[in-house]
Amino acid sequence: MSFPYAPLKLGLIGCGGMGARHARAACEMFQRGCKAIELVAICDSDPAKRAAISRMAVASAMPAPAEYETVEAMLADTRMEAVDIVLPTSLHHKVILAALAAGKHVQVEKPLALTVAACDLIVEAARHSGRVVSVSENFRRIPSNRALAALLRGGTLGLVQTMVSRCFASPEPPVKAGEPARVSPQWYRDRTRAGGYQVLEMGVHEADLQQYWFGPVETVMAHTGRYPSHKAVACNASEDIMNATFGFAGGMATSVVFGAMMRGVSVEDRLFVTEDAVVRSGASHAWQNGSLVRADGSALSAEDATRTWLDGLSAEQRALLLPEGAWDRRTVLSDPTDPLTYGVGVALYDFARAVRGGTSPEICADVARRAVAVCCAVMESDLLRAEVAVADVLSGRISAAQAPLNTALELA
């Protein structure tokens, strides 16, 4: 389970809900002997949140990390080689640029930034700095989603004809059984800070995952809106529902419907139709509680299919895709409250390996920029009421829907 290099000395910026999950993943890996990350510094304006992360680090046998109230003070810490940024999306580009200017490598929670223009600044700064910029997009790093990618690319299921994904869920963060419910931070509901909860905050998961499975999204046709009972809200409030069609090379298209739901109620599923099989999932973030049924009538549960794929991996493939100690090999099921089943540990390991090994991370700034562009194409299509080419969003030729966001970011 050992990491083949010295641990990467990391500073965590943002100790809220997802920041705590990043810290928990690093600490559990360290405890298990996978010492890819050592938390040497933590930054948050809330001392109680910093204290909780510090206790977690010490309990995992790490030295107590230094604590900072401001990013500026933290970036001056010369012991720290890299930062992990877990802040509202509207802050990503500014903090990434400051970290790169300070000579730090950067991992940032998805999405890379709020708009394509903000992503462009990051891509250019990363190129000039020579530092690693990696995005902690976790869905593709969940074992069952890796297994499904291998099946789809392997040719045994035939060409993918279409896919439909639905996710209607409460925007409140998941909690473990027996723990008190938590309230989502208000920035989730502010388009100028989150880009829209369904479109960008959750939509970027889908954009990255589909491009991981099928290749680049080429076109987007979309509609977003608010439920009738929510019309009288602030003009920058997030949408309640997103309905989008993603087009790919060869004419294949997928359908995505995301919507808000009352607390405690959710509907999540996914259906693939290929030439020779039907694949179902009872979850949207992972392939689980579902099945693979082939044209000859043979069937496997999603969990058995994932285990079969795992058993067939070579040592080299396993080290690349699911490094030992960075995920919980005791289960193939993914739990959003457990970061080592949710792909967070693999993202941290991949970042540390890229820095130490001098390689590119799996999700570099360029890859993450394209996922953001797909989500921005949803906004642009909704505004134009027309199909939009992702290439036109990437080039900046179509950008009207992003203009208010760029103004809020002081980029226009």
C-alpha positions in Angstrom: 0.0 0.0 0.0 3.0 2.3 0.0 3.3 5.4 -2.1 6.5 5.0 -4.1 7.7 8.6 -3.3 8.0 10.9 -0.4 4.6 12.2 0.8 3.5 15.4 -0.9 3.4 18.2 1.6 -0.1 19.7 1.1 -2.1 22.7 2.3 -5.9 22.4 2.4 -7.7 25.6 1.5 -11.3 25.3 2.7 -12.4 23.1 5.6 -16.1 22.9 4.9 -18.1 19.8 3.9 -16.2 18.8 0.8 -12.9 20.0 2.2 -13.4 17.8 5.3 -14.0 14.9 2.9 -10.7 15.6 1.1 -8.9 15.7 4.5 -10.6 12.5 5.6 -9.4 10.7 2.5 -5.8 11.9 2.9 -5.8 10.9 6.6 -7.4 7.5 6.1 -4.9 6.8 3.3 -2.0 7.8 5.6 -3.3 5.6 8.4 -3.4 2.6 6.0 0.2 3.1 5.0 -0.6 4.9 1.7 1.4 8.1 2.5 0.8 10.0 -0.7 -0.3 13.2 1.1 0.8 14.8 4.3 -1.4 17.7 5.5 1.1 20.4 6.7 -1.2 23.4 6.6 -4.9 24.2 6.7 -6.7 27.4 5.9 -10.2 28.5 6.8 -11.7 31.6 8.4 -13.6 29.4 10.9 -11.3 28.2 13.7 -13.7 25.4 14.7 -13.5 23.9 11.2 -9.7 24.2 11.2 -9.6 22.5 14.6 -11.6 19.5 13.4 -9.3 18.9 10.5 -6.2 19.3 12.7 -7.6 16.7 15.1 -8.2 14.4 12.2 -4.6 14.7 10.9 -3.1 14.1 14.3 -5.3 11.1 14.9 -3.9 9.6 11.6 -0.3 10.0 12.9 0.5 13.1 10.9 2.2 16.1 12.7 -0.3 18.8 13.6 -0.7 21.1 10.6 -0.1 24.8 10.7 -3.4 26.8 10.8 -4.1 29.9 8.7 -7.0 32.3 8.5 -6.1 33.7 5.1 -4.9 32.3 1.8 -2.1 34.9 1.5 -0.6 33.9 4.8 -0.8 30.2 3.9 0.9 30.6 0.5 3.9 32.1 2.3 4.5 28.8 4.1 7.7 27.4 2.5 7.2 23.9 3.8 4.1 23.5 1.7 4.7 22.2 -1.9 1.1 22.1 -3.1 -2.4 23.2 -2.2 -5.8 21.6 -2.4 -8.5 24.2 -3.0 -12.0 23.5 -1.9 -13.9 26.8 -2.1 -16.9 28.2 -3.9 -16.4 27.9 -7.6 -16.3 31.7 -8.2 -13.1 31.8 -6.1 -11.2 29.0 -7.9 -9.4 31.0 -10.6 -8.1 33.7 -8.3 -6.8 31.3 -5.7 -5.3 29.0 -8.3 -3.5 31.9 -10.0 -2.2 33.1 -6.6 -1.0 29.6 -5.7 0.8 29.1 -9.0 2.4 32.5 -8.7 3.7 31.4 -5.3 5.2 28.3 -6.9 2.7 25.7 -5.5 1.3 22.8 -7.4 -2.5 22.9 -7.4 -5.4 20.5 -6.9 -8.8 22.1 -7.1 -12.3 20.7 -6.4 -14.5 20.5 -9.5 -15.4 22.4 -11.6 -12.1 24.1 -12.6 -13.8 27.5 -12.8 -17.1 29.3 -13.3 -16.7 30.1 -17.0 -14.5 29.2 -20.0 -12.8 32.6 -19.8 -11.8 31.9 -16.2 -10.6 28.4 -17.2 -8.5 30.0 -20.0 -6.6 32.1 -17.4 -5.8 28.9 -15.4 -4.7 26.9 -18.4 -2.3 29.7 -19.5 -0.9 30.2 -16.0 -0.4 26.4 -15.5 1.5 26.3 -18.8 3.8 29.1 -17.9 4.4 28.0 -14.3 5.5 24.5 -15.0 3.4 23.4 -12.0 0.8 20.6 -11.9 -2.9 21.6 -12.0 -5.2 18.7 -11.3 -9.0 18.7 -10.8 -10.5 16.5 -8.1 -13.3 15.2 -10.3 -14.2 12.0 -8.4 -17.0 10.2 -10.4 -14.8 8.7 -13.1 -12.5 7.4 -10.4 -15.1 5.3 -8.8 -14.4 1.6 -9.5 -17.7 0.8 -11.1 -17.4 3.7 -13.5 -13.9 2.6 -14.5 -15.4 -0.9 -15.1 -18.2 0.5 -17.3 -15.7 2.5 -19.3 -13.7 -0.7 -20.0 -16.8 -2.5 -21.1 -18.0 0.3 -23.4 -14.6 0.6 -25.0 -13.9 -3.1 -25.2 -16.4 -3.7 -28.1 -18.2 -6.7 -26.5 -21.3 -4.6 -26.0 -21.4 -3.2 -29.5 -21.8 0.5 -30.3 -23.5 2.7 -27.7 -26.8 3.8 -29.3 -28.0 6.2 -26.5 -27.9 6.8 -22.8 -30.4 8.5 -20.4 -29.4 9.9 -17.0 -31.8 11.2 -14.4 -31.1 12.7 -11.0 -33.8 14.3 -8.9 -32.4 14.9 -5.4 -32.3 17.3 -2.6 -29.4 19.7 -2.8 -28.6 19.2 0.8 -25.3 17.4 1.4 -25.4 13.6 2.2 -24.8 12.5 5.7 -24.1 9.2 7.3 -26.9 7.3 9.0 -27.5 8.7 12.5 -25.8 12.0 11.9 -27.8 15.3 11.9 -28.9 16.7 8.6 -26.7 19.5 7.2 -27.8 22.5 5.2 -26.1 23.2 1.9 -24.1 26.5 1.8 -26.0 29.4 0.3 -23.4 29.8 -2.5 -24.7 26.7 -4.1 -27.9 28.5 -4.9 -26.2 31.7 -6.4 -25.5 31.5 -10.1 -22.7 34.1 -9.8 -20.9 31.9 -7.3 -21.8 28.3 -8.5 -22.8 28.8 -12.1 -26.1 27.0 -11.3 -26.5 24.0 -9.1 -27.9 21.6 -11.7 -26.0 23.1 -14.7 -22.4 23.4 -13.3 -22.2 22.2 -9.7 -23.7 18.8 -10.5 -23.7 19.0 -14.3 -19.9 19.1 -14.5 -19.8 15.6 -13.0 -22.0 14.4 -15.8 -20.0 16.3 -18.5 -16.7 14.8 -17.4 -18.1 11.3 -16.9 -19.8 11.1 -20.3 -16.6 12.4 -22.0 -14.6 9.8 -20.1 -17.0 7.1 -21.4 -17.8 8.3 -24.9 -15.3 11.0 -26.0 -15.8 14.7 -26.5 -19.3 16.2 -26.4 -19.7 18.1 -29.7 -23.1 19.7 -29.4 -25.6 20.6 -26.7 -29.3 21.4 -26.8 -30.7 22.4 -23.4 -33.4 24.0 -21.4 -33.2 25.1 -17.8 -35.8 26.7 -15.5 -37.3 27.1 -12.1 -40.4 25.3 -10.8 -43.6 27.5 -10.9 -43.6 27.8 -7.1 -40.0 29.2 -7.2 -40.5 32.0 -9.7 -40.4 34.8 -7.1 -36.8 34.4 -6.2 -33.6 36.5 -6.7 -32.7 36.9 -10.3 -29.3 35.2 -9.8 -30.9 32.1 -8.0 -29.9 28.7 -9.3 -32.2 26.8 -11.7 -34.4 23.9 -10.4 -34.2 21.8 -13.4 -32.0 21.1 -16.4 -32.9 19.0 -19.5 -30.1 18.6 -22.0 -29.1 16.5 -25.0 -25.4 15.9 -25.6 -24.3 15.0 -29.1 -21.2 13.0 -29.9 -19.2 12.1 -33.0 -21.0 9.5 -35.2 -24.5 10.8 -34.3 -24.9 9.2 -30.9 -26.8 11.4 -28.4 -27.5 11.2 -24.7 -30.2 12.7 -22.5 -29.7 14.3 -19.1 -32.4 15.4 -16.8 -31.4 16.9 -13.4 -33.8 18.5 -10.9 -34.3 19.5 -7.3 -36.3 17.4 -5.0 -37.5 17.7 -1.4 -35.2 16.6 1.4 -35.2 12.8 1.9 -36.6 11.9 -1.5 -34.5 11.1 -4.6 -34.8 9.5 -8.0 -31.5 8.5 -9.6 -31.0 6.1 -12.5 -29.1 5.6 -15.7 -29.9 3.5 -18.8 -27.5 2.6 -21.6 -28.7 1.0 -24.9 -26.0 -0.6 -27.0 -26.1 -2.8 -30.1 -25.9 -5.9 -28.0 -26.8 -5.0 -24.4 -28.8 -3.0 -22.0 -27.0 -1.5 -19.0 -29.0 -0.1 -16.0 -27.9 1.7 -12.9 -29.9 2.6 -9.8 -27.6 5.5 -9.1 -26.3 8.5 -11.2 -22.9 8.9 -9.6 -21.8 5.3 -10.0 -22.8 2.0 -11.7 -24.5 0.2 -8.9 -27.9 -1.4 -8.0 -28.2 -2.2 -11.6 -27.4 -4.8 -14.2 -25.9 -5.7 -17.6 -28.2 -7.8 -19.8 -26.7 -9.0 -23.1 -28.6 -9.8 -26.3 -28.2 -13.6 -25.7 -30.2 -13.2 -22.4 -27.2 -13.6 -20.1 -27.1 -11.1 -17.2 -24.8 -9.8 -14.5 -25.4 -7.5 -11.6 -23.5 -4.2 -11.8 -21.6 -5.2 -8.7 -20.6 -8.7 -10.1 -19.6 -7.1 -13.4 -17.4 -4.6 -11.6 -15.7 -7.4 -9.5 -15.1 -9.4 -12.7 -13.4 -6.3 -14.2 -11.3 -5.7 -11.1 -10.2 -9.4 -11.0 -9.0 -9.1 -14.6 -6.8 -6.1 -14.1 -3.0 -6.5 -14.3 -0.9 -5.1 -11.5 0.1 -2.2 -13.7 -3.5 -1.4 -14.6 -4.5 -1.5 -11.0 -1.7 0.8 -9.9 -2.7 3.3 -12.6 -6.5 3.3 -12.2 -7.1 2.3 -8.5 -3.8 2.5 -6.6 -3.7 0.4 -3.5 -4.6 2.2 -0.3 -6.4 5.1 -2.2 -9.8 3.3 -2.4 -11.7 0.8 -0.2 -11.2 -2.6 -1.9 -13.6 -4.2 0.6 -16.6 -3.0 -1.5 -17.4 -2.0 -5.0 -20.4 0.1 -3.8 -19.8 3.9 -3.6 -21.1 6.0 -0.7 -20.9 9.8 -1.1 -20.2 10.0 2.7 -17.2 7.7 2.4 -14.4 9.4 0.4 -12.4 6.2 -0.3 -15.4 4.7 -2.1 -16.3 8.0 -3.7 -13.1 8.5 -5.8 -11.7 11.3 -3.6 -8.7 9.2 -2.4 -7.8 8.2 -6.0 -7.9 11.9 -7.0 -5.5 12.8 -4.3 -3.1 10.0 -5.1 -3.1 10.8 -8.8 -2.2 14.4 -8.0 0.6 13.5 -5.7 1.9 10.9 -8.2 1.8 13.5 -11.0 3.8 16.0 -8.9 6.4 13.5 -7.6 6.6 11.5 -10.9 6.7 14.5 -13.3 3.7 13.2 -15.2 0.4 14.7 -16.2 -2.6 14.1 -13.9 -5.6 12.3 -15.3 -7.7 15.5 -15.2 -5.4 18.3 -16.1 -6.6 21.9 -16.6 -7.2 21.3 -20.4 -9.4 18.3 -19.7 -11.3 20.1 -17.0 -11.8 23.2 -19.2 -13.7 21.1 -21.7 -16.0 19.7 -19.1 -16.8 23.3 -18.0 -17.3 24.3 -21.6 -20.0 21.6 -22.0 -21.8 23.0 -19.0 -21.4 26.5 -20.3 -22.9 25.2 -23.6 -26.0 24.2 -21.6 -26.3 27.9 -20.4 -25.7 29.2 -23.9 -28.2 26.8 -25.5 -30.8 27.7 -22.9 -30.4 31.4 -23.7 -30.4 31.0 -27.5 -33.1 28.3 -27.5 -30.9 26.5 -30.1 -28.3 23.8 -30.4 -24.8 25.0 -29.6 -21.5 23.6 -30.7 -19.1 23.1 -27.8 -16.2 24.3 -30.1 -17.9 27.7 -30.3 -18.1 27.9 -26.6 -14.4 26.9 -26.2 -13.4 29.5 -28.8 -15.4 32.3 -27.1 -17.5 32.8 -30.2 -20.6 32.1 -28.2 -20.5 33.5 -24.7 -23.5 35.7 -24.0 -24.9 33.5 -21.2 -21.5 33.6 -19.4 -21.2 37.4 -19.7 -23.0 38.1 -16.4 -20.8 35.5 -14.6 -17.6 37.0 -16.2 -18.8 40.4 -15.0 -19.2 39.1 -11.4 -15.7 37.6 -11.7 -14.4 40.9 -12.8 -13.2 39.4 -16.1 -15.3 41.6 -18.3 
